[in-house]
Structure formats: C-alpha cells, structure tokens
Amino acid sequence: MLTKTMKFVAIAALILAATFWSYASRYELPLRFIVSLAALLVAFQAARAKKRGWSFAFAALAVLFNPLLPLGSFSGNVALAIVMFSVVPFAFSLFAWRAQPLLSMQSITNPTPGSRSL
C-alpha cells in the first residue's frame, strides 16, 4: 500500500513539476526527495518480484533524482524532458505490477487449523 501511494505521489509531483516548470527550481529539493524515495521503494518491489531490469531502472532513477548529491539542476529543456519521461516508468509500474501479498506464518501449535477462530 505504501509503495502504491508513493507511486501516485511521485507521478503527481513529476506532472506538477513539468506543468509549472518555471517554478520547479524553487521546489527542487522536495521533488528530488519524493521521486528518489518512491524510486527506491519501487526498485525494492521490482527486486522482490524478480524483475531485475526494472529494479535497475528505478535504482537509476533514484540516483538521478538523489537529493543529497544532485547530478544537475532543474533548468533547461533536457531536465524538463527527463522529468516528463520519468513519469512513464512509474505509471507502468502502477498499472502493470500487482503487489505480492505477504503470507501469514503457519501456526506451530496446530498444523491443521479448524474453521473456528479463537
């Protein structure tokens, strides 16, 4: 649930940054933080689902939008294109992948549970 929410937040932040590109440099640090955190979460989700290529792609997005050691600033047409094209992998992962549910542990006291609950 957290990963899906972060995907929506990252998509919204990227679309807002692309829409209001002239003001994007003012909000560069929060945008970088949101997108890099979401990309890391999706990279871990992809690694857990054994999707190594997608895991590498989202790890690269996390490095690209890293707020601690930025690779560039949000100015110019190239940066705008990067922001706009970064929406695509998040949108793909949102609709193409389903989160794998965590399985509950088996009971050690009763290996064949009945139909009644405690």
Summary of the structure (lengths in Angstrom):
residues: 118
radius of gyration: 18.8
end to end distance: 28.2
largest distance: 64.5
contacts: 291
relative contact order: 0.16
helix: 66%
strand: 0%
